[in-house]
Amino acid sequence: MDKWKKRSREQSAVFVMLLLFLGALFMIAYYFPLVGDDFYGIDDYITSVRSFIEWAVWHWENTNGRILGNTTVLLVMHSRIGRAFVRAFIIWLIMILVYQNSRIRSKAGYLLSYLYVLAVPTAIFSETYSWTFGFFNYVPPVMLVLFYLVMVQKEFS
């Protein structure tokens, strides 16, 4: 019985730690300023399916082909809290997926993966985490690759 109580306490501690990480990530993401072409994204108002298609075609022809990432930006751009939560949640998932891909199975493993995800060089941090268009074009694909690696690892072990 004591073994189950100890395990339950450890799981509760990990859960609280993960929620604290998510809260800290939210606070960091909330204070990211709009930079570069984020101001253009905030001015793009899509009012119908037709205006979205026109917007997508124009961006495909004139800027880049990252329609999925740019569309995600349009969905979250007008809410600072929503934008911060989605960013924090994706970074948090990356942290958990890094932990899942590692062989360290302890609370220290979560802490190391948290620090690993945040301890990137300043230039990379500013170009991927704080820049809204950069974030939604580059970070979710990394999350999906890590998720794929976790699934493959489970399949072959």
ABEGO torsion letter per residue (X at the ends): XAAAAAAAAAAAAAAAAAAAAAAAAAAAAAABBBBEAAAAAAABBBABAAAAAAAAAAAAAABBABAAAAAAAAAAAABAAAAAAAAAAAAAAAAAAAAAABABBBAAAAAAAAAAAABBBAAAAAAAAABAAAAAAAAAAAAAAAAAAAAAAAAAX
